[in-house]
Amino acid sequence: MYQKIKEIISTIISRQHLSEERRAALNPLIQFIQDKVDRGQPINLNFICTHNSRRSHLSQLWAQVAASFHHIPAVNCYSGGTEETALFPKIAETLVSQGFGVFKIADTDNPIYAIKYGDNDPAVIGFSKNTTVRSTQSLALLQS
């Protein structure tokens, strides 16, 4: 993992204080992940927002990084939206400023990026996805 990203996480951990209310809200997610770890099962997390251009990408990336940082095995993070747009360019800039390597691998209306958080870690592929269309297509395939 790149040093700058490790430092950001360490700083967040040292300053973090979660209220009891927030801990209670996060407990079902913590239990879900712990149960998967205990059973040796993969952990699939999908972050959804409206346009899949900002928040969901940041959530996907930082969840994947946190899993790696804490040595939680078999975590697969994804993002999607109710609409397909494109990764907002400022998000790519922000990720670079936070220590990520961001590489555009397809230059289209909806560019595709390879986002690296460490030399020995796989790239996270970032682009905007419409989960509603995928769900509809998947349902159609199941019904045929």
VEXSEKE-358833 format. One record per residue (C-alpha): residue in one letter; x, y, z. Coordinates in steps of 0.05 Angstrom, whole numbers, plus 5000, padded with zeros to 4 digits. Layout:
BEGIN
A:X:Y:Z
...
% end
This chain:
BEGIN
M:5000:5000:5000
Y:5026:5069:4982
Q:5056:5105:5042
K:5012:5168:5036
I:4949:5125:5039
K:4975:5089:5101
E:4988:5155:5134
I:4918:5181:5118
I:4887:5118:5149
S:4931:5121:5210
T:4913:5194:5221
I:4838:5179:5214
I:4844:5121:5263
S:4881:5162:5314
R:4830:5218:5312
Q:4768:5176:5304
H:4714:5176:5356
L:4649:5141:5341
S:4588:5157:5383
E:4550:5098:5413
E:4493:5114:5366
R:4539:5108:5305
R:4570:5044:5332
A:4501:5014:5340
A:4483:5034:5268
L:4547:5002:5242
N:4542:4938:5283
P:4500:4898:5233
L:4552:4912:5179
I:4609:4894:5226
Q:4574:4828:5244
F:4561:4813:5170
I:4634:4822:5154
Q:4659:4784:5215
D:4612:4725:5201
K:4640:4721:5130
V:4712:4724:5155
D:4697:4670:5207
R:4667:4624:5154
G:4723:4638:5104
Q:4673:4666:5054
P:4683:4724:5006
I:4656:4792:5028
N:4621:4830:4972
L:4604:4902:4986
N:4566:4945:4936
F:4561:5020:4945
I:4503:5053:4908
C:4487:5126:4897
T:4447:5163:4844
H:4498:5178:4789
N:4556:5131:4808
S:4603:5189:4796
R:4627:5211:4865
R:4605:5182:4932
S:4598:5110:4911
H:4667:5109:4878
L:4699:5140:4939
S:4663:5090:4984
Q:4684:5031:4940
L:4756:5052:4939
W:4764:5069:5013
A:4728:5006:5035
Q:4775:4964:4991
V:4835:5002:5020
A:4810:4994:5091
A:4802:4919:5081
S:4873:4914:5055
F:4900:4958:5110
H:4867:4915:5164
H:4886:4850:5129
I:4813:4828:5120
P:4816:4774:5066
A:4770:4763:5006
V:4737:4832:5005
N:4709:4854:4938
C:4682:4924:4934
Y:4637:4950:4878
S:4599:5013:4862
G:4539:5030:4820
G:4483:5080:4811
T:4411:5087:4791
E:4438:5126:4731
E:4500:5118:4689
T:4541:5182:4680
A:4617:5183:4687
L:4667:5187:4743
F:4670:5261:4761
P:4739:5287:4740
K:4750:5321:4807
I:4744:5253:4841
A:4803:5227:4800
E:4843:5290:4820
T:4824:5281:4893
L:4846:5208:4892
V:4913:5228:4862
S:4922:5281:4917
Q:4907:5227:4969
G:4963:5182:4942
F:4926:5137:4893
G:4952:5122:4823
V:4896:5138:4774
F:4904:5116:4701
K:4852:5127:4647
I:4849:5062:4608
A:4790:5078:4562
D:4773:5149:4539
T:4698:5149:4523
D:4637:5188:4547
N:4642:5143:4608
P:4718:5136:4617
I:4746:5074:4651
Y:4801:5083:4703
A:4850:5035:4736
I:4859:5060:4807
K:4919:5035:4846
Y:4929:5040:4921
G:4993:4998:4924
D:5045:4969:4877
N:5027:4898:4898
D:4952:4908:4903
P:4904:4898:4844
A:4876:4959:4810
V:4805:4978:4825
I:4769:4990:4759
G:4727:5054:4762
F:4672:5075:4715
S:4599:5093:4722
K:4550:5035:4723
N:4474:5034:4723
T:4453:4979:4772
T:4381:4983:4750
V:4398:4964:4678
R:4443:4908:4701
S:4389:4882:4748
T:4338:4884:4692
Q:4386:4850:4644
S:4403:4797:4695
L:4329:4784:4709
A:4316:4778:4634
L:4372:4726:4628
L:4345:4686:4686
Q:4275:4686:4656
S:4298:4662:4587
% end
